[in-house]
Amino acid sequence: MITRKEIVAYIDHTNLSPEATSEDIETLCEQAHRHSFKAVCVNSCHVAHAAHLLRNSPVLICSVVGFPLGAVEPQAKAYEAALAVEQGADEIDMVQNIGAVKEKTYEKVLRDIEGVVRCGGRVKVILETCLLTPSEIIAACRIAEKAGAHFVKTSTGFSTGGATTEYVSLMKKTVPNMKVNSAGGIKTFEDAVNMIEAGADRIGASRGLDIIS
């Protein structure tokens, strides 16, 4: 069984609050560096600041794109992603076009993701599983894989629900060659362990300190 010491390597220490200040990002980065979390995850307006703060640290910089709805034009997502990478982001967590998945316009979903993948960095596609059926989750995972993304991610944490072990397991079984990021509502060490046992390779959490304590 994974230990608290080992679990830090799974955690994306996250602050995506709309009211997050520069000081809040400094606190986030200091905590991530001190505890050796895998990454910090911030809104794109904070990428340059986080990258500067963590310039001598192995902690990765992750930026969300098209967040939290995903309902923006592909060109806008690609531009936001390219700018984030230019400013120091190692990873991009993009929200897919959820409506396009539901209406089965899969070519539109594919182009949306491909545009971000071309910008560089490691790309995680946020599916927002709480808004999808199991068959839609399967379709979305396969499209993300076809587009060249590196991860599929469960949730933004800003919708009607968060991660579940059921959907993490489904995602891992659907695209076993991709990594799975579980996020949304993970608050305790036990929550995180359950997600990892279900197949999660990374844990996105704003409660990273609670998880390791």
C-alpha positions as CSV (number, residue, x, y, z in Angstrom):
1,M,0.0,0.0,0.0
2,I,1.2,3.5,-0.8
3,T,2.5,5.6,2.1
4,R,2.0,9.2,2.9
5,K,5.7,9.8,2.0
6,E,5.2,8.3,-1.4
7,I,1.9,9.9,-2.3
8,V,3.4,13.4,-2.7
9,A,4.8,12.3,-6.1
10,Y,1.2,11.9,-7.3
11,I,-0.1,15.3,-6.2
12,D,-0.8,18.4,-8.4
13,H,-1.0,21.0,-5.6
14,T,-3.8,23.2,-6.9
15,N,-5.2,26.7,-6.5
16,L,-7.7,27.6,-9.3
17,S,-9.8,30.0,-7.2
18,P,-10.9,33.1,-9.2
19,E,-9.9,35.2,-6.2
20,A,-6.4,33.8,-5.9
21,T,-3.8,36.5,-5.4
22,S,-0.1,36.6,-6.2
23,E,0.5,36.0,-2.5
24,D,-1.7,32.9,-2.6
25,I,0.3,31.6,-5.5
26,E,3.6,32.2,-3.6
27,T,2.2,30.2,-0.7
28,L,1.1,27.4,-3.0
29,C,4.5,27.2,-4.7
30,E,6.4,27.3,-1.3
31,Q,4.3,24.4,0.0
32,A,4.8,22.4,-3.2
33,H,8.5,22.9,-3.1
34,R,8.8,22.1,0.6
35,H,6.7,18.9,0.4
36,S,8.0,17.8,-3.0
37,F,4.6,17.7,-4.7
38,K,4.7,16.7,-8.4
39,A,3.3,19.9,-9.7
40,V,1.4,23.1,-9.0
41,C,-1.7,23.7,-11.0
42,V,-2.8,27.4,-11.5
43,N,-4.8,29.6,-13.8
44,S,-2.9,30.8,-16.8
45,C,-2.6,34.3,-15.5
46,H,-0.3,33.0,-12.7
47,V,2.0,30.8,-14.8
48,A,4.8,33.2,-15.3
49,H,4.8,34.0,-11.5
50,A,4.7,30.4,-10.5
51,A,7.5,29.5,-13.0
52,H,9.7,32.2,-11.6
53,L,9.1,31.1,-8.0
54,L,9.9,27.4,-8.9
55,R,12.7,28.0,-11.3
56,N,15.2,26.1,-9.2
57,S,12.7,23.4,-8.2
58,P,11.8,20.0,-9.8
59,V,8.1,20.9,-9.2
60,L,6.3,21.1,-12.5
61,I,4.1,24.0,-13.6
62,C,0.6,23.1,-14.8
63,S,-1.8,25.6,-16.3
64,V,-5.5,25.1,-17.0
65,V,-6.8,26.1,-20.4
66,G,-10.4,26.8,-21.5
67,F,-11.3,26.5,-17.8
68,P,-13.7,25.6,-16.3
69,L,-16.3,25.2,-19.0
70,G,-14.3,24.2,-22.1
71,A,-16.9,26.1,-24.2
72,V,-14.5,28.4,-26.1
73,E,-13.3,28.3,-29.7
74,P,-10.4,25.9,-30.4
75,Q,-8.2,28.8,-31.5
76,A,-8.7,30.5,-28.2
77,K,-7.6,27.4,-26.3
78,A,-4.6,26.9,-28.5
79,Y,-3.5,30.5,-28.0
80,E,-3.9,30.3,-24.2
81,A,-2.0,27.0,-24.2
82,A,0.8,28.4,-26.4
83,L,1.2,31.5,-24.2
84,A,1.2,29.3,-21.0
85,V,4.0,27.1,-22.4
86,E,6.0,30.2,-23.5
87,Q,5.7,31.6,-20.0
88,G,6.9,28.3,-18.3
89,A,4.1,25.8,-18.2
90,D,5.3,22.2,-18.4
91,E,1.8,20.8,-18.5
92,I,-1.6,22.0,-19.9
93,D,-4.9,20.8,-18.4
94,M,-7.5,21.7,-21.1
95,V,-11.2,21.3,-20.7
96,Q,-12.7,19.4,-23.7
97,N,-15.7,20.7,-25.6
98,I,-18.3,18.8,-23.5
99,G,-21.3,19.8,-25.6
100,A,-19.5,18.4,-28.8
101,V,-19.0,15.1,-27.0
102,K,-22.6,14.9,-26.1
103,E,-23.8,15.6,-29.6
104,K,-21.2,13.2,-31.0
105,T,-19.5,15.8,-33.2
106,Y,-16.3,13.9,-32.5
107,E,-14.2,15.6,-35.3
108,K,-14.8,18.9,-33.5
109,V,-13.6,17.4,-30.2
110,L,-10.5,16.0,-31.9
111,R,-9.5,19.2,-33.6
112,D,-10.0,21.1,-30.3
113,I,-7.5,18.8,-28.5
114,E,-5.1,18.6,-31.4
115,G,-4.8,22.4,-31.4
116,V,-3.6,22.4,-27.8
117,V,-1.3,19.3,-28.2
118,R,0.5,21.2,-31.0
119,C,1.4,23.9,-28.6
120,G,3.8,21.7,-26.6
121,G,3.9,20.6,-23.1
122,R,2.3,17.5,-21.6
123,V,-1.5,17.7,-22.2
124,K,-4.2,16.5,-19.9
125,V,-7.7,16.5,-21.2
126,I,-10.4,17.3,-18.6
127,L,-13.5,15.3,-19.5
128,E,-15.8,16.6,-16.7
129,T,-17.1,13.0,-16.1
130,C,-20.0,14.2,-13.9
131,L,-21.7,15.6,-17.0
132,L,-21.1,12.5,-19.1
133,T,-22.5,9.0,-19.4
134,P,-20.2,6.0,-19.3
135,S,-20.4,5.6,-23.1
136,E,-19.5,9.3,-23.6
137,I,-16.5,8.9,-21.2
138,I,-15.3,6.0,-23.3
139,A,-15.7,8.0,-26.5
140,A,-13.9,11.1,-25.0
141,C,-11.0,9.0,-23.8
142,R,-10.5,7.5,-27.2
143,I,-10.6,10.9,-28.9
144,A,-8.0,12.3,-26.4
145,E,-5.7,9.4,-27.2
146,K,-6.1,9.8,-30.9
147,A,-5.3,13.5,-30.6
148,G,-2.0,12.8,-28.9
149,A,-2.8,13.9,-25.4
150,H,-0.9,12.4,-22.5
151,F,-3.5,12.2,-19.8
152,V,-7.3,12.1,-19.4
153,K,-8.5,13.9,-16.3
154,T,-11.8,13.4,-14.5
155,S,-13.0,16.8,-13.4
156,T,-12.5,20.5,-13.0
157,G,-13.8,20.5,-9.5
158,F,-16.1,23.4,-10.5
159,S,-19.1,21.4,-11.9
160,T,-21.8,19.2,-10.3
161,G,-19.4,16.5,-9.1
162,G,-15.9,15.3,-8.8
163,A,-13.8,12.2,-9.3
164,T,-15.2,8.7,-8.6
165,T,-13.2,5.5,-8.5
166,E,-15.8,4.0,-10.9
167,Y,-15.0,6.5,-13.6
168,V,-11.2,6.4,-13.0
169,S,-11.3,2.7,-13.5
170,L,-13.3,3.0,-16.6
171,M,-10.9,5.6,-18.1
172,K,-7.9,3.5,-17.3
173,K,-9.5,0.4,-18.9
174,T,-10.5,2.4,-22.0
175,V,-7.0,3.9,-22.6
176,P,-4.5,1.8,-20.8
177,N,-1.6,3.4,-22.6
178,M,-2.6,6.9,-21.3
179,K,-2.2,8.2,-17.8
180,V,-5.2,9.2,-15.7
181,N,-5.5,12.2,-13.5
182,S,-8.1,12.1,-10.8
183,A,-9.3,15.5,-9.5
184,G,-12.3,17.0,-7.8
185,G,-13.4,16.3,-4.2
186,I,-10.2,14.5,-3.1
187,K,-9.7,15.7,0.4
188,T,-8.1,12.9,2.5
189,F,-5.2,10.4,2.2
190,E,-7.8,7.6,2.0
191,D,-9.5,9.4,-0.9
192,A,-6.2,9.6,-2.8
193,V,-5.3,6.0,-2.1
194,N,-8.6,4.8,-3.4
195,M,-8.2,6.8,-6.6
196,I,-4.6,5.4,-7.2
197,E,-5.8,1.9,-6.6
198,A,-8.6,2.5,-9.2
199,G,-6.0,3.5,-11.7
200,A,-5.1,7.1,-11.2
201,D,-1.5,8.2,-12.0
202,R,-1.9,11.7,-10.7
203,I,-4.1,13.4,-8.1
204,G,-5.3,17.0,-8.6
205,A,-6.2,18.5,-5.2
206,S,-6.5,21.8,-3.5
207,R,-6.3,19.9,-0.2
208,G,-2.8,18.5,-0.8
209,L,-1.6,19.4,2.7
210,D,-4.6,17.6,4.3
211,I,-3.9,14.5,2.1
212,I,-0.3,14.2,3.3
213,S,-1.1,14.9,6.9
